[in-house]
């Protein structure tokens, strides 16, 4: 199956759980994104791969208009319901592809993308599109899960994510993000690394894993090296996986005049 069809299928059937997901809904990372943005209230903002609409909802009171784009119709419907419940009238929802955005050049003052690019099969095209739709002087705010620089840790994290969610493509290294953005012509202005604790049961439940799939994932984690268990702070009690830690970055890049 085409990776984008997989994304639509996976998010279509799990749309409601993404709206209520604590990692997406309550994350301190969203507050940090808002803090990093420079806003006057007159900005036109694009939120790419809006998912449950949390980022669009967070920025709606601060800017003139938000356009929230997502590949999956069911996610847009769930996001629209969430945003309307919060009383925001300045958010437009559009179905579209992050790697081929349906917007003209230099349309937006700010572009945001949160906890999504690890699903994009051609992340370089996504970055090129961000650069294209940003106005000169515009801000790009990125927030996504990343992997450690070590190849062993990189492979472990991307493997467990793929086992949990077949629409996962790749979590990139911090160094790869900085390199890709600077190569595109964007200038990395500021970035922050933070840890995320994943509760294993809810992490699996978000994707509605079957018991065989969950057992396979559990076995893979149990059989990982002590070095990996230590790095990812994998907590196991009575043979049950309780939690593990991942990492993410929040990054602000600018499109210079």
Number of C-alpha atoms within 10 A of each C-alpha: 5 8 15 16 13 16 19 19 14 18 22 18 13 17 23 19 17 21 20 15 16 11 17 20 16 12 13 11 22 20 13 14 21 16 10 16 15 12 16 9 13 11 17 17 27 28 26 29 27 27 30 29 29 23 26 31 24 17 23 23 16 17 17 16 21 27 19 27 26 24 22 24 18 21 27 24 18 19 26 21 14 19 22 13 9 12 11 16 12 16 22 13 20 17 17 18 17 24 18 12 19 14 13 10 14 14 17 24 21 26 25 24 24 23 22 18 24 19 20 22 17 14 19 16 16 19 21 18 19 31 23 19 21 23 20 16 14 24 28 29 21 21 23 19 23 25 22 20 13 9 10 11 16 17 14 17 18 19 18 16 19 15 17 22 19 14 23 23 20 23 24 20 19 20 12 12 20 16 12 15 20 14 13 17 15 23 17 18 11 12 16 12 15 13 12 15 14 16 14 17 13 14 16 20 14 17 17 17 16 12 10 9 14 18 12 15 19 16 12 14 18 16 10 11 10 11 11 16 17 12 14 20 14 20 16 14 8 6 9 12 17 15 18 18 16 18 16 22 21 22 22 22 22 23 21 12 7
